[in-house]
Amino acid sequence: MNALVLKILPILVYISVLIPVICSAQSLSTSKTEASDKINVSEPIKRQLSLQKPNREPDIFVIAGPKERVNRAASIATIIYVAGVNKQAVGSAIEFILAGADPKSVGELILAMNGLLPKNQSANIAKFNQALESYNKIIDLSDEETIDALENNSSFVNIGKLLKEMRKAVP
């Protein structure tokens, strides 16, 4: 199923740009404007995203930042959550996107990291290659401000360290 998700992720990201809300998320504007359509794209907003897996309590994510980044983060978070990624990894993806990282690359990275090291098995080389390519793409597409923010994000730094260590073991 994850291979299918990786193939359709670019389409879903494109749709998420056209349709900012693909789930039942509530927007809570932090501005004093009366109509949400008058909010400037760069003006900060706050959105509460509630996602639920079968037979579990809902996971709540509060996403705050520039409107465009918040909407993209909510879209990618929903996609990867539905694909089976855990709450902590979804939270990391949201942080990366809010920092300015390319949403498509973030989604691909998190999906590749999910199941990269299956229990009691060796690393999945295909997922490793996807994760490494996505990680490098995030860096390549990021401006200096985004790089600085990601370098201060412990999850992003730890992913980089893990990929570097794994790279040493790959022939």
BABA-286308 format. One record per atom (N, C-alpha, C): residue number from 1; residue in one letter; z, y negated, x negated; atom name. Coordinates in steps of 0.02 Angstrom, whole numbers, always signed. Layout:
# residues N
SITE_i_aa_w_v_u_at
SITE_NUM_A_Z_Y_X_CA
...
# end
This chain:
# residues 171
SITE_i_aa_w_v_u_at
SITE_1_M_+0_+60_-41_N
SITE_1_M_+0_+0_+0_CA
SITE_1_M_+0_-63_-43_C
SITE_2_N_+36_-61_-100_N
SITE_2_N_+38_-121_-142_CA
SITE_2_N_-30_-137_-171_C
SITE_3_A_-71_-86_-186_N
SITE_3_A_-139_-100_-211_CA
SITE_3_A_-179_-137_-160_C
SITE_4_L_-172_-118_-97_N
SITE_4_L_-207_-153_-43_CA
SITE_4_L_-183_-225_-38_C
SITE_5_V_-118_-235_-43_N
SITE_5_V_-90_-303_-39_CA
SITE_5_V_-117_-346_-96_C
SITE_6_L_-122_-317_-157_N
SITE_6_L_-150_-354_-213_CA
SITE_6_L_-222_-375_-201_C
SITE_7_K_-260_-333_-166_N
SITE_7_K_-329_-349_-152_CA
SITE_7_K_-336_-403_-100_C
SITE_8_I_-292_-404_-50_N
SITE_8_I_-298_-453_+3_CA
SITE_8_I_-257_-516_-9_C
SITE_9_L_-215_-515_-62_N
SITE_9_L_-172_-573_-75_CA
SITE_9_L_-211_-638_-82_C
SITE_10_P_-268_-640_-119_N
SITE_10_P_-305_-703_-124_CA
SITE_10_P_-327_-730_-56_C
SITE_11_I_-347_-685_-11_N
SITE_11_I_-368_-706_+56_CA
SITE_11_I_-308_-734_+94_C
SITE_12_L_-251_-699_+88_N
SITE_12_L_-191_-722_+123_CA
SITE_12_L_-167_-789_+97_C
SITE_13_V_-172_-798_+31_N
SITE_13_V_-152_-863_+2_CA
SITE_13_V_-197_-918_+28_C
SITE_14_Y_-263_-904_+32_N
SITE_14_Y_-310_-953_+58_CA
SITE_14_Y_-293_-970_+130_C
SITE_15_I_-278_-919_+170_N
SITE_15_I_-259_-931_+239_CA
SITE_15_I_-195_-972_+242_C
SITE_16_S_-149_-957_+196_N
SITE_16_S_-85_-993_+198_CA
SITE_16_S_-93_-1067_+183_C
SITE_17_V_-146_-1085_+147_N
SITE_17_V_-159_-1155_+134_CA
SITE_17_V_-185_-1188_+198_C
SITE_18_L_-226_-1151_+235_N
SITE_18_L_-255_-1177_+297_CA
SITE_18_L_-205_-1176_+355_C
SITE_19_I_-164_-1126_+356_N
SITE_19_I_-113_-1119_+409_CA
SITE_19_I_-45_-1116_+374_C
SITE_20_P_-13_-1173_+365_N
SITE_20_P_+48_-1176_+325_CA
SITE_20_P_+105_-1131_+348_C
SITE_21_V_+107_-1116_+412_N
SITE_21_V_+163_-1075_+436_CA
SITE_21_V_+134_-1011_+466_C
SITE_22_I_+146_-955_+432_N
SITE_22_I_+120_-892_+457_CA
SITE_22_I_+177_-848_+483_C
SITE_23_C_+234_-876_+489_N
SITE_23_C_+291_-839_+514_CA
SITE_23_C_+333_-884_+558_C
SITE_24_S_+385_-857_+585_N
SITE_24_S_+428_-897_+630_CA
SITE_24_S_+481_-934_+589_C
SITE_25_A_+457_-983_+551_N
SITE_25_A_+502_-1023_+511_CA
SITE_25_A_+516_-1089_+547_C
SITE_26_Q_+575_-1114_+539_N
SITE_26_Q_+593_-1177_+568_CA
SITE_26_Q_+590_-1231_+515_C
SITE_27_S_+555_-1285_+530_N
SITE_27_S_+553_-1341_+484_CA
SITE_27_S_+609_-1390_+502_C
SITE_28_L_+646_-1407_+452_N
SITE_28_L_+699_-1457_+461_CA
SITE_28_L_+684_-1514_+413_C
SITE_29_S_+658_-1567_+439_N
SITE_29_S_+638_-1623_+397_CA
SITE_29_S_+699_-1661_+373_C
SITE_30_T_+698_-1678_+309_N
SITE_30_T_+753_-1717_+281_CA
SITE_30_T_+739_-1792_+285_C
SITE_31_S_+679_-1809_+309_N
SITE_31_S_+663_-1880_+315_CA
SITE_31_S_+683_-1906_+384_C
SITE_32_K_+677_-1971_+392_N
SITE_32_K_+696_-2002_+455_CA
SITE_32_K_+636_-2016_+499_C
SITE_33_T_+577_-1990_+481_N
SITE_33_T_+517_-2002_+522_CA
SITE_33_T_+522_-1965_+588_C
SITE_34_E_+488_-1992_+639_N
SITE_34_E_+493_-1963_+705_CA
SITE_34_E_+447_-1903_+715_C
SITE_35_A_+387_-1904_+689_N
SITE_35_A_+340_-1850_+700_CA
SITE_35_A_+326_-1815_+634_C
SITE_36_S_+325_-1749_+636_N
SITE_36_S_+315_-1711_+574_CA
SITE_36_S_+245_-1721_+545_C
SITE_37_D_+196_-1739_+586_N
SITE_37_D_+129_-1749_+560_CA
SITE_37_D_+123_-1815_+521_C
SITE_38_K_+174_-1858_+525_N
SITE_38_K_+173_-1920_+488_CA
SITE_38_K_+207_-1913_+420_C
SITE_39_I_+233_-1852_+405_N
SITE_39_I_+267_-1842_+342_CA
SITE_39_I_+216_-1839_+286_C
SITE_40_N_+228_-1876_+234_N
SITE_40_N_+186_-1876_+175_CA
SITE_40_N_+189_-1807_+143_C
SITE_41_V_+133_-1783_+115_N
SITE_41_V_+130_-1716_+85_CA
SITE_41_V_+181_-1709_+29_C
SITE_42_S_+194_-1762_-8_N
SITE_42_S_+241_-1758_-64_CA
SITE_42_S_+313_-1773_-43_C
SITE_43_E_+323_-1793_+18_N
SITE_43_E_+390_-1808_+42_CA
SITE_43_E_+430_-1743_+51_C
SITE_44_P_+492_-1743_+28_N
SITE_44_P_+532_-1681_+33_CA
SITE_44_P_+546_-1660_+105_C
SITE_45_I_+542_-1595_+116_N
SITE_45_I_+562_-1566_+180_CA
SITE_45_I_+607_-1506_+165_C
SITE_46_K_+637_-1482_+217_N
SITE_46_K_+680_-1423_+211_CA
SITE_46_K_+659_-1375_+266_C
SITE_47_R_+650_-1312_+248_N
SITE_47_R_+628_-1261_+295_CA
SITE_47_R_+675_-1201_+289_C
SITE_48_Q_+693_-1174_+345_N
SITE_48_Q_+733_-1113_+346_CA
SITE_48_Q_+686_-1056_+366_C
SITE_49_L_+682_-1007_+323_N
SITE_49_L_+638_-950_+334_CA
SITE_49_L_+680_-889_+346_C
SITE_50_S_+671_-858_+404_N
SITE_50_S_+709_-798_+422_CA
SITE_50_S_+661_-739_+425_C
SITE_51_L_+674_-690_+381_N
SITE_51_L_+632_-630_+378_CA
SITE_51_L_+676_-569_+386_C
SITE_52_Q_+649_-519_+420_N
SITE_52_Q_+690_-460_+434_CA
SITE_52_Q_+651_-396_+424_C
SITE_53_K_+681_-349_+389_N
SITE_53_K_+653_-282_+381_CA
SITE_53_K_+682_-238_+436_C
SITE_54_P_+647_-186_+456_N
SITE_54_P_+671_-142_+510_CA
SITE_54_P_+742_-116_+496_C
SITE_55_N_+783_-119_+548_N
SITE_55_N_+852_-93_+546_CA
SITE_55_N_+896_-128_+495_C
SITE_56_R_+882_-190_+481_N
SITE_56_R_+922_-230_+434_CA
SITE_56_R_+936_-298_+464_C
SITE_57_E_+986_-330_+436_N
SITE_57_E_+1001_-398_+455_CA
SITE_57_E_+947_-444_+427_C
SITE_58_P_+933_-499_+460_N
SITE_58_P_+882_-546_+433_CA
SITE_58_P_+904_-576_+367_C
SITE_59_D_+856_-587_+324_N
SITE_59_D_+867_-624_+262_CA
SITE_59_D_+846_-695_+274_C
SITE_60_I_+889_-742_+257_N
SITE_60_I_+876_-813_+268_CA
SITE_60_I_+863_-847_+201_C
SITE_61_F_+808_-883_+198_N
SITE_61_F_+790_-922_+139_CA
SITE_61_F_+785_-995_+159_C
SITE_62_V_+820_-1038_+124_N
SITE_62_V_+815_-1110_+135_CA
SITE_62_V_+771_-1137_+79_C
SITE_63_I_+715_-1167_+99_N
SITE_63_I_+666_-1191_+51_CA
SITE_63_I_+661_-1267_+58_C
SITE_64_A_+675_-1302_+4_N
SITE_64_A_+673_-1375_+6_CA
SITE_64_A_+632_-1402_-52_C
SITE_65_G_+591_-1451_-37_N
SITE_65_G_+549_-1482_-88_CA
SITE_65_G_+491_-1517_-56_C
SITE_66_P_+439_-1533_-96_N
SITE_66_P_+379_-1565_-68_CA
SITE_66_P_+347_-1519_-16_C
SITE_67_K_+323_-1550_+38_N
SITE_67_K_+298_-1513_+95_CA
SITE_67_K_+247_-1459_+76_C
SITE_68_E_+198_-1477_+35_N
SITE_68_E_+146_-1429_+16_CA
SITE_68_E_+176_-1368_-20_C
SITE_69_R_+221_-1380_-66_N
SITE_69_R_+252_-1325_-103_CA
SITE_69_R_+297_-1283_-57_C
SITE_70_V_+333_-1315_-13_N
SITE_70_V_+377_-1279_+33_CA
SITE_70_V_+334_-1233_+78_C
SITE_71_N_+280_-1259_+105_N
SITE_71_N_+237_-1218_+148_CA
SITE_71_N_+206_-1160_+110_C
SITE_72_R_+184_-1172_+49_N
SITE_72_R_+155_-1118_+9_CA
SITE_72_R_+208_-1066_-9_C
SITE_73_A_+267_-1090_-27_N
SITE_73_A_+321_-1044_-45_CA
SITE_73_A_+340_-1000_+15_C
SITE_74_A_+343_-1030_+75_N
SITE_74_A_+359_-992_+135_CA
SITE_74_A_+306_-940_+149_C
SITE_75_S_+244_-957_+139_N
SITE_75_S_+189_-910_+151_CA
SITE_75_S_+191_-851_+103_C
SITE_76_I_+197_-866_+39_N
SITE_76_I_+199_-813_-12_CA
SITE_76_I_+261_-770_-3_C
SITE_77_A_+318_-802_+11_N
SITE_77_A_+380_-765_+22_CA
SITE_77_A_+371_-715_+79_C
SITE_78_T_+340_-736_+132_N
SITE_78_T_+329_-692_+189_CA
SITE_78_T_+285_-633_+170_C
SITE_79_I_+231_-647_+134_N
SITE_79_I_+184_-594_+115_CA
SITE_79_I_+218_-543_+70_C
SITE_80_I_+253_-565_+19_N
SITE_80_I_+283_-517_-27_CA
SITE_80_I_+343_-481_+4_C
SITE_81_Y_+378_-514_+49_N
SITE_81_Y_+434_-483_+83_CA
SITE_81_Y_+409_-425_+126_C
SITE_82_V_+355_-438_+163_N
SITE_82_V_+325_-386_+206_CA
SITE_82_V_+299_-328_+163_C
SITE_83_A_+277_-343_+102_N
SITE_83_A_+252_-291_+57_CA
SITE_83_A_+308_-249_+27_C
SITE_84_G_+371_-267_+40_N
SITE_84_G_+427_-226_+18_CA
SITE_84_G_+467_-252_-41_C
SITE_85_V_+454_-313_-61_N
SITE_85_V_+491_-343_-117_CA
SITE_85_V_+562_-361_-94_C
SITE_86_N_+611_-352_-139_N
SITE_86_N_+680_-366_-119_CA
SITE_86_N_+695_-440_-114_C
SITE_87_K_+751_-456_-82_N
SITE_87_K_+770_-525_-68_CA
SITE_87_K_+775_-567_-131_C
SITE_88_Q_+804_-539_-184_N
SITE_88_Q_+813_-577_-246_CA
SITE_88_Q_+745_-596_-276_C
SITE_89_A_+698_-550_-276_N
SITE_89_A_+631_-564_-304_CA
SITE_89_A_+594_-615_-261_C
SITE_90_V_+604_-612_-195_N
SITE_90_V_+573_-662_-150_CA
SITE_90_V_+602_-731_-166_C
SITE_91_G_+668_-734_-177_N
SITE_91_G_+700_-797_-195_CA
SITE_91_G_+673_-825_-260_C
SITE_92_S_+660_-780_-309_N
SITE_92_S_+632_-802_-373_CA
SITE_92_S_+561_-830_-363_C
SITE_93_A_+521_-796_-322_N
SITE_93_A_+453_-820_-308_CA
SITE_93_A_+455_-889_-278_C
SITE_94_I_+500_-900_-231_N
SITE_94_I_+508_-966_-200_CA
SITE_94_I_+524_-1018_-253_C
SITE_95_E_+571_-1002_-298_N
SITE_95_E_+589_-1049_-351_CA
SITE_95_E_+530_-1066_-396_C
SITE_96_F_+490_-1015_-414_N
SITE_96_F_+433_-1026_-458_CA
SITE_96_F_+382_-1073_-425_C
SITE_97_I_+369_-1061_-361_N
SITE_97_I_+320_-1103_-325_CA
SITE_97_I_+346_-1174_-316_C
SITE_98_L_+410_-1181_-301_N
SITE_98_L_+439_-1248_-295_CA
SITE_98_L_+438_-1285_-362_C
SITE_99_A_+440_-1248_-417_N
SITE_99_A_+435_-1279_-483_CA
SITE_99_A_+365_-1303_-498_C
SITE_100_G_+316_-1279_-459_N
SITE_100_G_+247_-1301_-468_CA
SITE_100_G_+199_-1246_-490_C
SITE_101_A_+223_-1184_-496_N
SITE_101_A_+180_-1129_-518_CA
SITE_101_A_+128_-1113_-464_C
SITE_102_D_+71_-1088_-487_N
SITE_102_D_+16_-1068_-442_CA
SITE_102_D_+40_-1014_-393_C
SITE_103_P_+39_-1027_-328_N
SITE_103_P_+65_-979_-279_CA
SITE_103_P_+32_-910_-282_C
SITE_104_K_-34_-908_-290_N
SITE_104_K_-69_-844_-292_CA
SITE_104_K_-45_-803_-352_C
SITE_105_S_-41_-834_-409_N
SITE_105_S_-18_-799_-469_CA
SITE_105_S_+54_-776_-463_C
SITE_106_V_+96_-817_-432_N
SITE_106_V_+166_-798_-421_CA
SITE_106_V_+169_-736_-376_C
SITE_107_G_+131_-736_-322_N
SITE_107_G_+130_-679_-277_CA
SITE_107_G_+107_-616_-313_C
SITE_108_E_+55_-622_-353_N
SITE_108_E_+30_-565_-390_CA
SITE_108_E_+81_-540_-441_C
SITE_109_L_+116_-587_-475_N
SITE_109_L_+167_-568_-524_CA
SITE_109_L_+223_-529_-491_C
SITE_110_I_+249_-556_-437_N
SITE_110_I_+307_-524_-404_CA
SITE_110_I_+287_-456_-375_C
SITE_111_L_+228_-451_-347_N
SITE_111_L_+205_-386_-321_CA
SITE_111_L_+196_-336_-378_C
SITE_112_A_+171_-358_-435_N
SITE_112_A_+162_-313_-491_CA
SITE_112_A_+229_-292_-521_C
SITE_113_M_+277_-338_-522_N
SITE_113_M_+343_-321_-549_CA
SITE_113_M_+379_-272_-503_C
SITE_114_N_+364_-274_-439_N
SITE_114_N_+395_-229_-390_CA
SITE_114_N_+369_-158_-404_C
SITE_115_G_+411_-115_-427_N
SITE_115_G_+390_-46_-441_CA
SITE_115_G_+362_-37_-511_C
SITE_116_L_+367_-87_-553_N
SITE_116_L_+342_-82_-622_CA
SITE_116_L_+379_-27_-660_C
SITE_117_L_+443_-22_-648_N
SITE_117_L_+484_+29_-680_CA
SITE_117_L_+515_+74_-627_C
SITE_118_P_+476_+123_-602_N
SITE_118_P_+502_+168_-551_CA
SITE_118_P_+562_+207_-578_C
SITE_119_K_+609_+224_-534_N
SITE_119_K_+668_+261_-555_CA
SITE_119_K_+648_+328_-585_C
SITE_120_N_+679_+344_-642_N
SITE_120_N_+669_+408_-677_CA
SITE_120_N_+596_+421_-696_C
SITE_121_Q_+556_+370_-705_N
SITE_121_Q_+487_+379_-725_CA
SITE_121_Q_+470_+326_-778_C
SITE_122_S_+414_+337_-812_N
SITE_122_S_+393_+288_-860_CA
SITE_122_S_+360_+229_-824_C
SITE_123_A_+350_+176_-861_N
SITE_123_A_+321_+115_-832_CA
SITE_123_A_+251_+128_-806_C
SITE_124_N_+235_+94_-752_N
SITE_124_N_+169_+97_-722_CA
SITE_124_N_+124_+49_-761_C
SITE_125_I_+77_+76_-801_N
SITE_125_I_+36_+35_-845_CA
SITE_125_I_-8_-14_-805_C
SITE_126_A_-35_+8_-749_N
SITE_126_A_-77_-36_-708_CA
SITE_126_A_-37_-96_-684_C
SITE_127_K_+24_-83_-660_N
SITE_127_K_+67_-138_-637_CA
SITE_127_K_+87_-183_-695_C
SITE_128_F_+98_-153_-753_N
SITE_128_F_+116_-192_-812_CA
SITE_128_F_+58_-241_-829_C
SITE_129_N_-3_-215_-830_N
SITE_129_N_-60_-258_-845_CA
SITE_129_N_-68_-314_-794_C
SITE_130_Q_-58_-298_-730_N
SITE_130_Q_-62_-348_-677_CA
SITE_130_Q_-8_-401_-687_C
SITE_131_A_+53_-378_-702_N
SITE_131_A_+109_-425_-711_CA
SITE_131_A_+96_-470_-771_C
SITE_132_L_+74_-441_-826_N
SITE_132_L_+61_-481_-886_CA
SITE_132_L_+5_-532_-874_C
SITE_133_E_-49_-511_-842_N
SITE_133_E_-103_-558_-826_CA
SITE_133_E_-80_-614_-781_C
SITE_134_S_-40_-597_-730_N
SITE_134_S_-15_-648_-683_CA
SITE_134_S_+33_-696_-717_C
SITE_135_Y_+77_-669_-758_N
SITE_135_Y_+125_-711_-795_CA
SITE_135_Y_+87_-761_-839_C
SITE_136_N_+38_-736_-877_N
SITE_136_N_-1_-779_-921_CA
SITE_136_N_-41_-831_-881_C
SITE_137_K_-66_-810_-823_N
SITE_137_K_-105_-856_-781_CA
SITE_137_K_-60_-913_-755_C
SITE_138_I_+1_-896_-737_N
SITE_138_I_+48_-947_-714_CA
SITE_138_I_+57_-1000_-769_C
SITE_139_I_+67_-977_-830_N
SITE_139_I_+76_-1023_-886_CA
SITE_139_I_+12_-1063_-898_C
SITE_140_D_-46_-1030_-897_N
SITE_140_D_-109_-1064_-910_CA
SITE_140_D_-125_-1118_-858_C
SITE_141_L_-107_-1105_-796_N
SITE_141_L_-123_-1152_-742_CA
SITE_141_L_-70_-1207_-732_C
SITE_142_S_-15_-1202_-768_N
SITE_142_S_+40_-1249_-758_CA
SITE_142_S_+34_-1311_-802_C
SITE_143_D_+56_-1367_-773_N
SITE_143_D_+59_-1428_-812_CA
SITE_143_D_+125_-1428_-852_C
SITE_144_E_+134_-1479_-892_N
SITE_144_E_+193_-1482_-936_CA
SITE_144_E_+258_-1484_-896_C
SITE_145_E_+259_-1520_-840_N
SITE_145_E_+319_-1525_-799_CA
SITE_145_E_+337_-1457_-769_C
SITE_146_T_+287_-1420_-747_N
SITE_146_T_+299_-1353_-719_CA
SITE_146_T_+324_-1305_-773_C
SITE_147_I_+293_-1308_-832_N
SITE_147_I_+315_-1265_-888_CA
SITE_147_I_+388_-1278_-903_C
SITE_148_D_+407_-1342_-907_N
SITE_148_D_+477_-1360_-920_CA
SITE_148_D_+523_-1331_-867_C
SITE_149_A_+504_-1336_-804_N
SITE_149_A_+545_-1310_-750_CA
SITE_149_A_+551_-1234_-754_C
SITE_150_L_+496_-1201_-769_N
SITE_150_L_+496_-1127_-774_CA
SITE_150_L_+536_-1103_-834_C
SITE_151_E_+534_-1141_-889_N
SITE_151_E_+573_-1123_-949_CA
SITE_151_E_+648_-1128_-936_C
SITE_152_N_+667_-1167_-886_N
SITE_152_N_+738_-1174_-868_CA
SITE_152_N_+758_-1128_-811_C
SITE_153_N_+712_-1085_-789_N
SITE_153_N_+725_-1037_-736_CA
SITE_153_N_+740_-969_-767_C
SITE_154_S_+801_-946_-761_N
SITE_154_S_+821_-884_-795_CA
SITE_154_S_+780_-823_-772_C
SITE_155_S_+761_-821_-709_N
SITE_155_S_+720_-764_-685_CA
SITE_155_S_+652_-763_-719_C
SITE_156_F_+620_-821_-724_N
SITE_156_F_+555_-824_-756_CA
SITE_156_F_+560_-807_-830_C
SITE_157_V_+611_-832_-863_N
SITE_157_V_+622_-817_-934_CA
SITE_157_V_+635_-742_-944_C
SITE_158_N_+675_-712_-900_N
SITE_158_N_+690_-641_-906_CA
SITE_158_N_+628_-598_-894_C
SITE_159_I_+586_-618_-847_N
SITE_159_I_+523_-582_-836_CA
SITE_159_I_+480_-585_-899_C
SITE_160_G_+476_-644_-929_N
SITE_160_G_+438_-652_-991_CA
SITE_160_G_+465_-607_-1047_C
SITE_161_K_+531_-605_-1055_N
SITE_161_K_+561_-563_-1106_CA
SITE_161_K_+546_-489_-1093_C
SITE_162_L_+553_-468_-1031_N
SITE_162_L_+539_-398_-1013_CA
SITE_162_L_+466_-380_-1029_C
SITE_163_L_+420_-423_-1010_N
SITE_163_L_+349_-410_-1022_CA
SITE_163_L_+334_-408_-1097_C
SITE_164_K_+366_-451_-1136_N
SITE_164_K_+356_-451_-1209_CA
SITE_164_K_+382_-386_-1240_C
SITE_165_E_+440_-363_-1217_N
SITE_165_E_+468_-300_-1242_CA
SITE_165_E_+424_-241_-1223_C
SITE_166_M_+400_-242_-1161_N
SITE_166_M_+356_-188_-1139_CA
SITE_166_M_+290_-189_-1177_C
SITE_167_R_+266_-248_-1193_N
SITE_167_R_+202_-255_-1229_CA
SITE_167_R_+206_-221_-1297_C
SITE_168_K_+264_-225_-1329_N
SITE_168_K_+273_-193_-1394_CA
SITE_168_K_+264_-117_-1389_C
SITE_169_A_+282_-88_-1332_N
SITE_169_A_+279_-16_-1324_CA
SITE_169_A_+210_+9_-1301_C
SITE_170_V_+168_-36_-1277_N
SITE_170_V_+102_-17_-1253_CA
SITE_170_V_+53_-16_-1311_C
SITE_171_P_+17_+40_-1320_N
SITE_171_P_-30_+44_-1376_CA
SITE_171_P_-89_-4_-1370_C
# end
